Amino acid sequence: MKYSGARILIESLVEHGVDTVFGYPGGAVLFIYDELYKHSDRIRHILVSHEQHAAHAADGYARSTGKTGVCIATSGPGATNLVTGIATAYMDSAPLVAITGNVATKLLGKDSFQEVDITGITMPIVKHNWIVKDVAELAEIVHEAFIIANSGRPGPVLIDIPKDITSDEIELMPVQKSPESGRLQRLLARNTRITFSGADIEQAALMIRGAKYPFIYAGGGVISSGACNELKMFAERIKAPVALTLMALGALDCDHPLCTGMIGMHGTVASNKAVQKSDLLITIGARFSDRVTSRADIFAQNAKILQFDIDPAEINKNIKTDFGITGNVKLILQRVMEALPPSGMSDSASGWHDEIAQWKAKVPKAHHRETKLHPRFIIEETGKRLGPESIVVTDVGQHQMWAAQFYPHKRPRAFLSSGGLGTMGFGLGAAAGAKIANPDRPVVLMTGDGSFRMNCAELSTLAVYKIPVLVIIFNNKTLGMVRQWQHLFYDKRYSETTLDRPPDFVKLAEAYGVSGCRAADEKSFIEALNAALADNAAGKTALIDALIDIDEMVLPMVPGGKPVDEQLL
């Protein structure tokens, strides 16, 4: 029996366990969408309002589950609209398969209508991409794409399929799935250069045994590799405090005695002070982002640096390490613990933990400013109501940092945020993807009025598909984080950051078929939260427009160019 390329694509997706795809149709993908129509009982398609949010929804699906997310867009502007979402996934190592249509092969390179070289455009922001020029190769390419997306350091890949390839028919042959097969082996070799020896493990253990003030800096790689339990056991074994990056929140319970909270520009006093005093910094699945290190030349200046990472390109990239091991950090931690004393390290550095306890006590006051409705109140009350199984999604800005600081992060894959690229507009699509992937868990989107303007059309997606997400807008009528910098460092010249303009978000929500409430103080917020959660329980999305002070700031803060432990409190 002959199958069209479009049918082969559907069969290949089903074979790889895909149950949901996010997309937006167009001329170049009509054959694909025709097959999706015929096979809607096997793959659910979620029609978004904009292709960018198809990528973000697939990303949210992937981050919250560890599975590979899938999105589809047509050629030309449809494909380029995916680019921001693909780059977002690339920076944060989220596994994603983006499928784009293109003009027929005979029209490629001729500036045809809605033609764009999407493989050329996305080359720097994917692990690998393909343009399919023979339908006989399609099934094998799809197979390769899923392996590459979730092998080694996870990330996005892209498959570009010209329209005639989706209509061409061939006899469907079994895919060559041997890991020794030529092309796949070459791709894996390029994407998973991982080797470490027993001598490497012993060297790491030697450095750990010799440390008086060991400190762990854990990143998103801990969650990606499923190493959260190993991180906890390792920290307890060597009695080392643990700081988490934005991408690692939830990798260690925020209430664990060894957890010092987030590190970096808006990190805790304990994390930022401790990294500067430590004599051994153990970096696990983290990339020394500039938002963590601030002044790289004096970051952890008293420490030897031991780095574990699956990506060899990260070793010595931003900070020179004293020793690095490349490999899956889950396996590395298991092997290192085998090389350490079974009873753990001696407790000779009790003064180290006493000092960290004092730094932990230095936290910003519950109310930086005397306001009727404070972000911390909003976040903590929401956390109490939603419970430890909740998934928190954010956009980018002040609300993102407040959510990172104040929400009780207790589980991995439960805090979804654009960290590396800092993409405003990430949130609503990602929240939809997370809720679809986790229908039994509460999902809340915490967003700012600036970010929400960039993705509010996706309210229609949530309403039509009855995706019950709680949306909380931290509405200060400004681009809050930019205004904060203007306030502190640009002599209060608020150039183009004030957003005192329509729409009325409550009325906008109602126009999309979503219930909306406005809250201006603690009492009205609790009332709005009760109403919103009742709507969620009934299977409906609900929105709260929470009015906060325009000059509320994110504190602590490390000013640009300052050492990481010189914080504004």
N, C-alpha and C positions, 0 to 999 in steps of 0.2 A: 504494500500500500504506500502511495506517495503522500508525503506531507509537505505543506508549504513552509517557507522559512518562518512565518508568523506562528504556525502551529508547532514547529520545532522549538521555537522560543518558549511557548507556553509549556510544552512538555518538559523542557529543560528546567524551567523555574519550579514546576511541581516536583520534579525529581530532587531538587535541592531544598525541598521543604518550605518553599515560599507559599504563604497563605494570603498575604496582603501586599498590594503594590499601590503606590501613590503616583498620580500623574495627571496629565492634561493632554487631550488629543489634538491632532493636527493632520494635515494632508499626508505627510511623510510616514505617519504611523497608523494609517487607516486600516491596513491589513492586520496589524497587531491588535488594534482595538476591536476589530471584527471578531478575532479569535477570543479576546477577553470576554466579549458578549456571549459567545457560544459556550464558554467554559467558566461562566460566572459562579457556578456551583463549586468550582475547584480553587479559584483565586478571586479574592475580593479586591475590587478596584475602588480606591477612594479618590473621587474627583475633587481636586483642590481649586482654589481661586487664582493661583499664580504658581508657575513652575518652580520658583525659588522655594516655595513652601512645600512642594512635593519632596524636594531634597531634604528640607528640614524635618518633615514628618518621617521620612525613611530613616533619617539620622536619629530622631527621638525613639523610634521603634528599636533601632539597633543598640543605642546606648543603654536603654532600660532593660534589655534582654540579653545582650551579647550575641544575638543573631545578626545576620547580614540584612540590612534594609535595602529595598528596591524602589527606584523611582523611574518614571518614563516621561519623556518629552519629545515633541516633534523637532524638526530641523530648524536651523536658523535661529530666530529669536527665542523659540522654545528651548533650544539647547543652551543658548547663552544665558538664559534666565536660571538655569541650574547651576551656573558656575559659582556663585556666591555660596550656595549650599554645599557644593562639592568641596570648595576650599575650606569651609567651616569644618566639615568632617575630616579633611586631611590634617588640619592643624591639631585636632583633638583625637586623632587616631580612631575614628569611628568606622566600622566596616560597612561599606555602601556599594551597591552595584547600580550605576546610573546607565539607563538605556536610552539612547537617542536615535531618532530617525534621521535620514539624510536623503538628498535627491538621488535619483537613479544613478547607477555607476557610470553610465555613458554621459551624464551631465556633470559629474564631479570636475572641479577645477575650471568651470566655465562661467563662474559668477551667476549661476542659475538662481531662479527665484527661491528665496529662503534657503540658500546654501551658505554654510559656514564650515570652516575647517575646525570642528570642535575637538578633534584629537590633538591638533596643534595647540589650540587655545588651552586645553586642560592638561597638557603634558606636565607642567611643573606642579600640579596640585592633585595628581593621582599616583597610585602605586604603579599602575600600568593602564594602557588603553588600547583598544583594537578598533579598526574599521573593517567590517566583514565584506569581502569582495567575492566570496564563493559560498553559496548556501551550504555546501557540503562541510564547511568548517564551522558553521554556526554552533552546533551542539557542543563541540569540543571547546570552543571559545567561551561559551557560557560556563562550562565546567571549570575551565581555568580561572575565569573571573571570580567565581565564588571561593576557590581555593586561595587565590592571591589576596582577596579582600580580607580574609580572616586568618591568614598565616603570618607568622612572625609578628611584626608590629602591624596591627590592623589598620585599615584605611580604605578610601574609596577607589574604585576602578570604573572605567567607562567603556561601554560597547556601543559603537556607532554603526547603525545598520541601514544601508541605502534601501530605498523603497522597493526596488526590483528584487532585492534579496529576500524581502519578506513575502513576495508573491511567487518566487521561483519554487519549483517542487522537485523533491528527490525522494528516493527510498530512505527512510530513516534507519541509519546504521548505529549499532552500539558504540558509545563513546569510549575511546581508549583511555582508561582511568588509571593505568599503571603509573606510579610516581616516577618510574624510570623513563617514561616516554619523553622523547626529545625536547619539544618546545616547553612543556610544563616544567621539566627538570631545570631547564635554563632559567625560566622565570623564577622558580623557587630559589635557585642559587643566588639570583640577583636580589631577592627580597628577604631572604632568611640566612644571612651569613652569620651563623651562630656556632661558636666553638669555645669550650672552656675545658680545662684539664683539672686533675686532682691537685696539681701544684698551684693552680690559680685559687682553688678553694682554700688550700692550706695557707696561702699568702694572705687572703682576706681574713681568715680566722686568726692569724698571727697579729694582724693589725688591730683586730677587735679586742683580743686578749690584752694587748698593751695599752689600751685606751683608759684614761681616767675619767674623761668627760665625753662619753660617746653620745651622739645625737643622730636621729634618723630623720631624713627629709624624704618623704614618700610622695610619689606622683601618681598620675592616672594609670600608669603601667601596672601598678599593683592591682587595680580593679580589672583592667583588660586581661591580665593573666590569671585571674581567679586566685590571687595570692593573699587575700585579706586575712585569712586565718593564719597563714604563715607569717605575715607581718606582725600580728598580735603575739604569736608564740615567740618570734625572734626578739621583739622588743622586751617581752617579759623575761626571756632567757638572759639577755645582756643588760637588763635594767636601764634601757635607753629611752629617754623621752622621744616622742614622735610628733613632728610637724607635718601638716598635710598641705598640698597645693589645692587650688580651686578644683582641679579635676579629680582630686583624690578624696574629697569630702565624703565621709561615709565608709571609707576603707578601714577606719578604726572608729569605734563608737566614741562620740564626742565626750561622753562621760567617763571614759576609761582613764584611770589615774595617770597613765603615761602620755595621754594625748594633750598636746599643748595648743592645738587648733591650727588655724590657717597661718601660713608663712608668707611674707612678702609685703608689697606696698600697703595693703590694708590688713596685714596679718596681726596676730596678737603680740603683745609685749613679750610674753614668754617665748614664743617661737623665734622672734627676731633677736632677742637678747641672747637666747641659748645658742643659736647658730654661730653667733660671733664669739662666744666664749668656748665652745666645744673644742676638744683636741682631736676628735675624729668625727667627721661628717660622713655618714653612710647614706648615700643617695640611691633610692630604689625606684626605678621606673619614672624618673623625672628628668627634665631637660635644662634645668638652670635658666628658666625664662628670665628676661630682664625685669618682669614684674615681680619676680621673687628676689633676684640678687641686688637690684638697684645698681650700686657701684660694684661692678664685677671685680675690679682690681683689689678691693678690700673685703670682698664677701668671704666669710668663714676664714679670715686671715690667720687665725691661730690653729687651724685644724689641718690635719691630713685628710685628703678626700678619697673615699672609696666609693666607686660608682658601679651599680648593677643596672644593665639596660639591655633590652632585646635588640636595639638598633645600634650597630657599631658606630654609625655616624654621630651619635650623641656623646660618645666618649671623647672628652677633650674638645668638644665643639665650642662651648661657651665659657667653660671654666676648666683649667688644667687640673686633671686628677692625679693623685699619687699612684692609684691602681684602679683598673677597671676590669670588669668581667662582662662579657657579652653573652646573653642567653635569656631564656625565659626566667623571669625573676622568681616565679614560684619554685622552679627546680633549683635555682641558685640558693634561695633561702633554705630549702630543705637540706641541700648538701652542706651549706655553711654550718647549720645547726648541728649536723652530724659531727662536724669537726671541732665543735666547742665542748667544753666540759658539761656533762649531763646535768649537773646541779646549777649550771649557770655561772655568771660572773660573781666575783666577790663584791661585797657591798661596801667597799672602802671609800666610795665617793658619795656617802650619804649627804654631805654638804652640798653636792651638786643638785640633788633633788630638793633640798631645803631652799636653795636659791631659786630654783625653777618655781617652787610653790609660791614664793614671794612675788615673782614676776607674774604668775597666773592671777594674783589678786589685783594686779594693775589693769583694770578693764575700764573702758569708757563708761561713764555714768549712764543709767537707764534712760535719762533724758538729757541729751546734749543741750537742748534748748527747751524752754518751757512752752510746750505746744499742746494743743487739744488732742491731737492724734499723732502719735509717734510711730515711726516705722518698726521699732523694736516691739511695741505693743501689738501691732498688727501681725507681725511674724510669729511671735511667741504664742499668741492666742490661737492663731491658725494651726500652729504645730500641735498645740494641746488637743484641739478638736479633731484633727485628722489622724493623729497617732503615728506610731513608728513605721507602719507599712506604707505611708504616703510617699508619693514621688513629687518632688519639687522641680519645676522647670522655670528658668528665668530668661529674660532678654538680657540686655547689656546696659550697665550704668550703675547709678547709686543703689537702686533696688536690688541689683545682682549681688553687690557687696554686702548689703544689709542681710539678705537671705543667707549668704555664705556665713556671716558672722553670728546670726541670731537663731536660725532654724536648728532644731535638735537633730543633727545628722547622725543616724544610727545604722544605716544600711548602705551597702554599695549599690551602685546603679540607681540611686534614688535622688540624686541631685544632678540635673541636666542643664548645662549652661555652656555657652560659647566662650571658651577660655582663650584659645590661641588667637583666633581671628577677631573676636569681640564683635559679633554680628548682631546689630540691632535688627529686629524682625525675625530672629530665630525662634522666639518662644511659642507662638500660637501653633505653628506647624509642628514643632517638636512635641508640644503637649498633646496634640491630637494623636501623633504617632505613638507616644508613650501610653496613652489611655487605651488605644486600640490593642496594643500589645499586652496590656495589663488591665483587663476590664474589671477585675475585682479589687483593684487598689485605688485609693483616692489619688487624684492628680490635681495639683494646683499650679497655675501659672502666675508667677509674680513678675509684673512688668511695669515699666514706666510709661508715662503719657507719650514721651517721644518715641519709644520703641513701638508702642501699641499702634501708633498712627501708621507704621510701616507694614503691619500685618493684619489689621483689623478686618479685612475682607474675609479672612479665614473663619470668622464667626459663622458665616453661612455654612461652611463645611461642618463645623461642630453641630450646628442646628439641624441640618438636613440629615446627617447620619446619626443624630441623637447620641453624641459623644459627651458624656457629662463631666466636663472640666470646670473647676472653680478658677475664675480669672479675677485677680486682684490688681488693679491699676494704682500704683503709687503716684498720685497726680499732684505734682508741685508746679504745674504750668511752666515748666522749663526743661531744658536739657541739663538735668541736675549735675551730672559729673563734670560736664564742661563748665557749667556755671561755677562749680566749686573751685576749679582751677583758676577761672577768671577772678573769682573773689580773692583767692589767696595769693596769686602770682601775677595777675594782670591789672592790679589796681582797680578792681571792681568795674572794669569795662566789659559789660555784658553784651558783647557783640553777637547778635543773631541767635541768642539762646532762649529768649523768652517766648513761651508758647501760649500767650493769652489770646487764643483764637478758637473757633469751632474745630471739631464738633463737640456736642454734648454727648459724652460717652454712654450715658444711660439711655438717651433717646436713640443713639446709634445701635446699641445692643437690641433694643426693642424692634428697630427696623429690620434687624436680621433674625428676629424670632427668638431672641435670647433675653431672659429676664435680667433687669439691671437695678441696682440700688446704689445710693450715694451715702457716704459716711463722712462726717466732718469732726466727730469726736469719738471717744471710746464707747459711749453708750450706743450711739447710732451704728458704730462698726459691729458691735456684738449682735445687734438686731439684724443688720444686713448679712452677717455671717450665718446666723440661724436660718434666715430665709434662703440664702444661697445653698446651704447644705441640704435643706429640704428639697430644693429643686434638683440638686445632684442626685439625691436618693431616688427621685422620681425619673431619673434618666435624662435630665436636662442640663445644659450648660448654664452657668449663672455668672454674672459679672458684678463686681463691687468697685465703684469709683471712689477710692479713698483719698480724701483731700489732706495733703500734708504741707508743712511749711516750706516755702520756696528756698529758704536758706539753711535747711537741715543738711548736715554734712556727714560724710562717711569718715569715721575715726576709729582706730588710729589711722595715720597716713604718713608714708615716707615721701617727703618732697623729692622731686626728680634731682638726681645727682648727689643725694645724700647717702651715707651708709645706711644699711637696712635697719640698724638699731637706733637711728635718730628719727624718732617718730613724733608727729604732732598728736597730742592726746586731747 
